[in-house]
Amino acid sequence: MSSFLDTKNASPRLLSTITATIIACVNALMSLFLISEWYIPLIVFGTTFVIIYWIYNYTLQHFIYRKIKLIYKFIYQTKATKKEEFFYNNILPQKSLEEVNMDVQTWAMQKKDEIEMLRANEQFRKEFLMNLAHELRTPIFAVQGYVDTLAGGAIHDDTVNMKFLSNASKGIDRLVRLVDDLDEISKLESGRIPIIQESFIIQDLVKDVYEEMSLKKKKKGIE
């Protein structure tokens, strides 16, 4: 009985039945006191029930379905066809208002997660661009430094010319790798390639950084 009277998950038909029954009972009791014939209250009850049920159910169905259709159209950004509307009205069980509320809350949470992800991606892009500028600047300045030094006369110094040329070549190779990494990142974002993790020798990276710093140290006369 409690589940029958629970209007929290009640469908329009159940609400119409409860309302029509209450009004029909009231009218039947009133007619029982006013009219002596026993069958009149039954006729009043049946007639009132049918009329109230039809009016109330039609009004609720029309109002609620129209609002629900607008909600789902907004959520899924689609328009139901005549076939889908017939299927929804006559075959599928009608969703209660609480079920619709749960669908809306689920949609709202999904949109919230999407917005947070977009914000996180935007922050990541900003940090990535700043780091990229630094990563590009380092080998460019290194190559520029080696070339300037060689052009300034070190090209004729057999003790350092080949080393500087080799280091400049490494700087150019690093620029090429950075450009390749940018291409890989764009492919990863578009989902064209999977992420593959691999190990690398960190000593090579330390050696490259040391050689870049040694050129700056030499320019500044630091022993």
C-alpha positions in Angstrom: 0.0 0.0 0.0 2.8 2.4 0.9 4.5 1.7 -2.5 1.2 2.3 -4.3 0.8 5.7 -2.5 4.4 6.7 -3.0 4.1 9.6 -5.4 7.8 10.2 -5.6 8.2 7.6 -8.4 4.6 7.7 -9.5 3.7 7.7 -13.2 1.1 10.0 -14.7 -1.3 7.1 -15.0 -0.9 6.2 -11.3 -1.4 9.8 -10.3 -4.5 10.0 -12.6 -5.9 6.8 -11.0 -5.5 8.1 -7.5 -6.9 11.5 -8.2 -9.9 10.1 -10.2 -10.6 7.6 -7.5 -10.6 10.2 -4.7 -12.8 12.6 -6.6 -15.2 9.8 -7.8 -15.6 8.6 -4.2 -16.4 12.1 -2.9 -19.0 12.6 -5.7 -20.5 9.1 -5.1 -20.8 9.7 -1.3 -22.4 13.1 -1.9 -24.9 11.6 -4.4 -25.6 8.7 -1.9 -26.8 11.3 0.7 -28.8 13.3 -1.8 -30.4 10.5 -3.9 -32.1 7.4 -2.5 -31.6 5.1 -5.5 -28.6 2.8 -4.8 -27.4 2.6 -8.4 -27.1 6.4 -8.9 -23.8 6.6 -6.7 -22.3 3.8 -8.8 -23.1 5.6 -12.0 -21.7 8.9 -10.6 -18.6 7.0 -9.4 -18.0 5.4 -12.8 -18.7 8.5 -14.8 -16.7 10.8 -12.6 -13.8 8.3 -12.5 -13.6 8.0 -16.3 -13.9 11.7 -17.0 -11.4 12.8 -14.3 -9.0 10.0 -15.2 -9.0 10.9 -18.9 -8.6 14.7 -18.3 -6.0 14.4 -15.6 -4.0 11.7 -17.4 -4.1 13.5 -20.8 -3.0 16.8 -19.1 -0.2 15.2 -17.2 1.0 13.1 -20.2 1.0 16.1 -22.5 2.7 18.4 -20.1 5.2 16.1 -18.6 6.2 14.4 -21.9 6.6 17.8 -23.6 8.9 19.0 -20.8 10.8 15.7 -20.7 11.2 15.8 -24.5 12.7 19.3 -24.3 15.1 18.1 -21.5 16.3 15.1 -23.5 16.5 17.1 -26.7 18.7 19.5 -24.9 20.8 16.8 -23.3 21.3 14.6 -26.4 20.9 17.4 -28.9 18.6 15.3 -31.0 15.0 15.4 -32.1 12.7 12.4 -31.7 11.0 11.0 -34.8 7.3 10.1 -34.9 8.2 6.5 -34.6 10.4 7.1 -31.6 7.7 9.2 -29.9 5.1 6.4 -30.5 7.6 3.8 -29.1 8.2 6.0 -26.1 4.5 6.7 -25.4 3.1 3.2 -26.0 5.8 0.6 -25.6 8.5 1.8 -23.3 7.7 2.1 -19.5 7.2 5.8 -18.7 10.1 7.3 -16.7 9.3 8.8 -13.4 10.3 12.3 -12.6 13.0 11.0 -10.3 14.5 8.9 -13.1 14.5 12.0 -15.3 16.1 13.9 -12.5 18.8 11.2 -12.3 19.4 11.4 -16.0 19.8 15.2 -15.8 22.2 14.9 -12.9 24.3 12.3 -14.7 24.4 14.6 -17.8 25.4 17.5 -15.6 28.2 15.6 -13.9 29.5 14.4 -17.4 29.5 18.0 -18.6 31.2 19.1 -15.4 33.9 16.5 -15.9 34.3 17.6 -19.5 34.7 21.2 -18.5 37.3 20.3 -15.8 39.2 18.2 -18.4 39.2 21.1 -20.9 40.5 23.5 -18.2 43.2 21.0 -17.3 44.2 20.6 -20.9 44.3 24.3 -21.4 46.6 24.6 -18.4 48.7 21.8 -19.7 49.0 23.5 -23.1 50.2 26.7 -21.5 52.8 25.0 -19.5 53.8 22.9 -22.5 54.3 25.9 -24.7 56.5 27.6 -22.0 58.6 24.4 -21.6 58.8 24.1 -25.4 60.1 27.6 -25.8 62.8 26.8 -23.3 63.6 23.5 -24.9 63.9 25.1 -28.3 65.9 28.1 -27.0 68.6 25.9 -25.4 69.9 24.1 -28.5 69.4 27.2 -30.7 71.6 29.3 -28.4 74.1 26.4 -28.1 74.4 26.0 -31.9 74.6 29.8 -32.3 77.3 29.9 -29.7 79.4 27.2 -31.4 79.0 28.7 -34.8 79.9 32.2 -33.6 82.9 30.9 -31.8 84.0 29.0 -34.9 83.4 32.0 -37.1 85.4 34.1 -34.7 88.6 32.2 -35.4 88.2 28.9 -33.6 87.7 27.1 -36.9 91.4 27.4 -37.4 92.2 26.0 -33.9 92.6 22.3 -34.4 92.3 21.6 -30.7 88.6 22.7 -30.5 87.2 23.1 -34.1 86.1 19.5 -34.6 84.7 19.3 -31.0 82.7 22.5 -31.6 81.4 21.3 -34.9 80.4 18.0 -33.3 78.6 19.8 -30.5 76.8 22.1 -33.0 75.7 19.0 -34.9 74.4 17.5 -31.7 72.4 20.7 -31.1 70.9 20.5 -34.5 70.0 16.8 -34.0 68.3 17.9 -30.7 66.2 20.4 -32.6 65.2 17.7 -35.1 64.2 15.4 -32.2 62.1 18.2 -30.7 60.3 18.8 -33.9 59.7 15.0 -34.2 58.4 15.0 -30.6 56.0 17.8 -31.5 54.7 15.7 -34.4 54.4 12.7 -32.1 52.4 14.8 -29.5 50.0 16.0 -32.2 49.4 12.3 -33.3 48.9 11.3 -29.6 46.3 14.0 -29.1 44.4 12.9 -32.2 44.6 9.2 -31.1 46.5 8.1 -34.2 49.2 6.3 -32.3 49.4 4.7 -28.9 51.6 5.8 -26.0 54.8 3.7 -25.8 57.0 4.1 -22.8 60.7 3.2 -23.1 63.9 3.7 -21.1 66.7 5.9 -22.1 70.3 6.5 -21.0 70.3 9.5 -18.8 74.1 9.8 -18.9 73.9 10.9 -22.6 71.5 13.7 -21.6 73.8 14.8 -18.8 76.8 14.7 -21.1 75.0 17.0 -23.7 74.0 19.4 -20.9 77.6 19.5 -19.6 79.0 20.2 -23.0 76.5 23.1 -23.5 77.4 24.5 -20.2 81.2 24.2 -20.8 80.8 26.5 -23.8 79.1 29.1 -21.7 81.7 28.7 -19.1 84.5 29.2 -21.6 82.8 32.4 -23.0 82.6 33.9 -19.5 86.2 32.9 -18.6 85.2 30.6 -15.9 87.8 27.9 -15.1 
